[in-house]
Amino acid sequence: MVRTGDTLRSETGIQVRVSAVGTSGNFQTIVVNRTDGNTFVTGDIVDGESLGHISNVHGEYSTAPDGRLYLPNERHNKLQTLRRSCYISGKALTDKTYLNNGKSWAYEQELIEMDEFSKDRENAVMFSTESNATADAQTCDGIIPAIHRGGVISNYAGAVTAEDIQDHIAALRISSPAKEYVVFCGMEFLSDAHKALSAYATGGGVEYGAFASANMFGISLTGYKFMDCTINFVHYATFDDTETLPYDGTPTATKINYSNYSLWLNLGTERGKKLISLKYKELQGKQRKFIYKYEDGMMGDTAKVANGDDGVATHMLSELAPEVRALNQHGALFATS
């Protein structure tokens, strides 16, 4: 917000000082004068032109200016509660059918349910979109929707090129001091990036170390450096999971082919705080990040039971949300056609 005394610069280099501020509807209005003492003439500043803040200036024995409120990283999010339960009957629990690892079917069923719950939690953190304030079941704002809303977004058509990657690094360098990024990629993007950057390999290929022979060459790309910024490529398997991220046809800005997509994360800190972290409730050693409980029925291990059901049950609960600070220090590069 502009304050009295601020000096501003026009697109053509004219410097002005704000002599008064006001409001009109939901907009701030300002009165300015040229600092060189000249009067304005037609064309000095035209409709739609932007003004940049330079500094501020006040006269001798001036009064204190109005204060400003800075909320550069303030965002809100909602904690999302996730739950899964696994019920195993007494008959199934005593079934003698064993899988090839020597574990009973009931044991494997519980592990599978835990794996699925873990996937639910990860997908919520990455992809969930924030629910409205009045919803009974609140969903959190995931990492990708948050970055798409406030991060550095670049697009390309078809397959990614070396120039696309370089231009995206340059765009991030403008708004972020980070010199290293972790880039989560779909397989199509990762393959195309290998092809695009293969020209940097000596003689068109890189020898494969101790197992190499005269006929074994290729490229196995894990990182790339440009403008003193290192990016580390990581294949993120969920981007290629069409059961989670269905896709068919031609990509657009909103219909994304995540296999041909990359998410650029700065995993560093700012003023001692992690730029990406997981938030959850905790009090006196009890936390809701992950809760696992076993419910004894008639097949429980003790004489006391939680209920009279012929079987046992396990219950899982998690209440969490991601915190993404300084959104303009993260980004995404993906195909839109």
Disulfide bonds with the S-S distance in Angstrom:
none
